[in-house]
Amino acid sequence: MTSATPHDLVVTQATLTDWPVIAGWAAAEGWNPGLSDGPAFFAQDPEGFFLGRIDGEPVSAISVVNYGAYYAFLGCYLVRPDLRGHGHGLTTWKTALAHAGDRTVGLDGVVAQQDNYRQSGFELAYRTIRFTGTAPQSETPAGVRPANLADLAAITAYDSACYPADRPRFLAEWLTGPGHRVFVRHDGARLTGYGVLRPGRDTLRIGPLFADTADDARVLFAALTADAAGREIAIDVPEPNTAGVALAEQAGLRASFETARMYTGPVRPYAQDRVFGVTTLELG
């Protein structure tokens, strides 16, 4: 196996039954995937996941998930550690990227790969910082409540204002996944934010945390962590959102990991100041 070349690699679309392999590799890299991410990921674009195999055995993975006609997101770029350095990753990359067609492609790149991404036409938009630590003691504040099915349309519309593309199929699964807790914030007339907490391999994960203001984000954060006091949590905060960074730091969380949001071209304008926590680094 170790002498195999890219010519021996066969890259095909992955299915949801292949997800445990991809998630296992991601967990080994310390990415802490959510326990039930797979169904939501594949709901958005079931043809957007790829595995490279040699003699039928998985050795590489990547996702290029399409959101509508103009935007795609690349993630889950992995090669089995014992087979790195043989060109399998690049072959898998080139095969999968064709799935995006002419769409602008985004990704959250780890520091070690950012120069390689620039060579492939990706340009830096901003840094994202992962904050981790022990959830503080809190109570669910007034004006925040658990979401229900009647909130789906309002959440979907709010989400579209905070993301470069519409993603109703993804949200329908993300908001109802096993163990996912969803809270919404209202001002009495309209939604002013929502957030999701989900179980991960190592820690609880917050994402997204979208809110009109820092105060909206603060009370949503408190609601999401109210039943998690003493447990480890993680949230990925875009560095330009200084209020989001301050929220994480004030909660006693520490910066533990960073990525770079990069794009191959322009994206639809969205309310970046409302993004206090990224949904997931794998799909944006």
Buried (B, 14 or more C-beta within 10 A) or exposed (E): EEEBEBEBBBBEBBEEEBBEBBBBBBBEEEBBBBBBBBBBBBBBBBEBBBBBBBEEEBBBBBBBBBBEEBBBBBBBBBBBEEBEEBBBBBBBBEBBBEBBEEBBBBBBBBEEBBEEBBEBEBEEBEBBBBBBBBBBEBEBBEBBEEBEEEBBEBBBEBBBEBBBBBBBBBBBBBBBBEEBBBBBBBEEEEBBBBBBBBBBBBBBBBBBBBBBBBBBBBBBBBBBBBBBEEEBBBBBBBBBBEBBBEBBBEBEBEBEBBBBBBBBBEBBEBBBBBBBBBBBBBBB
